[in-house]
Amino acid sequence: MACRCRQLCAGQNHLSPHVLPTRKRSMTGLGVVFRPQLPPERLRAVARAADEAELEELWLWEDCFREGGMATAAAALAWTERVRVGVGLLPVPLRNVALTAMEAASLHRMFPGRATVVVGHGVQDWMGQVGARAASPLTLLGEHLDALRALFRGERLTVRGRYVSLDDVALDWPPERAVPVLAGATGPRTLRLCGAKADGTLLTAATSPDGVRQARQLIEEGQKEAGRGEHHPVVVYLLAATGPDADARLRAELADEGLASATDIGVAGDAAAVAAAVRRLAEAGADTVVLQPTGDEPDPEGFVRFAAEEVRPLLD
């Protein structure tokens, strides 16, 4: 999941601007992103801080060309005992689906119940830099989701798709229990695809509460078209800053992302302000809100403790 909001696909502004009704939500899950602007050797201290503070979730990005998602996830899981680790997201143009399945299944077996894997289009410019840009990212993502979920179920596949090709492939070590496969999305077509083919959806930090409501509607349209009725978890990143220079850092990052004029995106302030922003996203339909510190956050370990020890109690 790139720090740049273009990582998932088309922008949130492609959604219709009308306001949908607020939904009543139970207590939302809370997480924090380890930003890949930090060097990989900083991950251990941040992951240990998350575990010790009893933070629920730590999220990592496979961000071109910084840090690989599966390597960092495996390390974070091995260094900790309880925190759940999410990878949001793995760009499918970079990955053969069999490799994604092998690596993710290994994580699920070694650390049952603690890993979450999200796949998505990736930043198209970055995919072009490595010769992996797909003519139809939507078709590729759909084929990848179908094959990945089937491999996780222990099925043996022979597939001849436009992008995914498998010949008598099955995992020797599939996950021992059913595991969800999430997809990242912002644009309407990808959100409907998530409802039809994924087990959950990840939304970028450029998503306002109204954007979450609109995404929920599109996901539900996809579910209905596919004949699916199960609950579809939605995870949303929330750009957040705290401390004496929080407002300036937040405004600078929003400006860098081309979101200087956006409303109801990001939050700067104390624990009460951050908790209020989390609640707004939860009421709009988010099951989990992941606090995304600014790229220049001066104290990543302290930010993790702030989330777990100051923000979390205000959400109970």
Helices and strands as residue ranges (DSSP letters): G 5-7, G 12-14, E 29-33, G 40-42, H 43-52, E 57-60, H 69-79, E 84-91, G 92-94, H 97-110, E 115-120, H 124-129, H 137-152, E 157-160, E 165-169, E 181-184, H 188-197, E 200-203, H 209-226, E 234-241, H 246-256, E 267-268, H 271-284, E 288-293, H 300-305, I 306-311, G 312-315
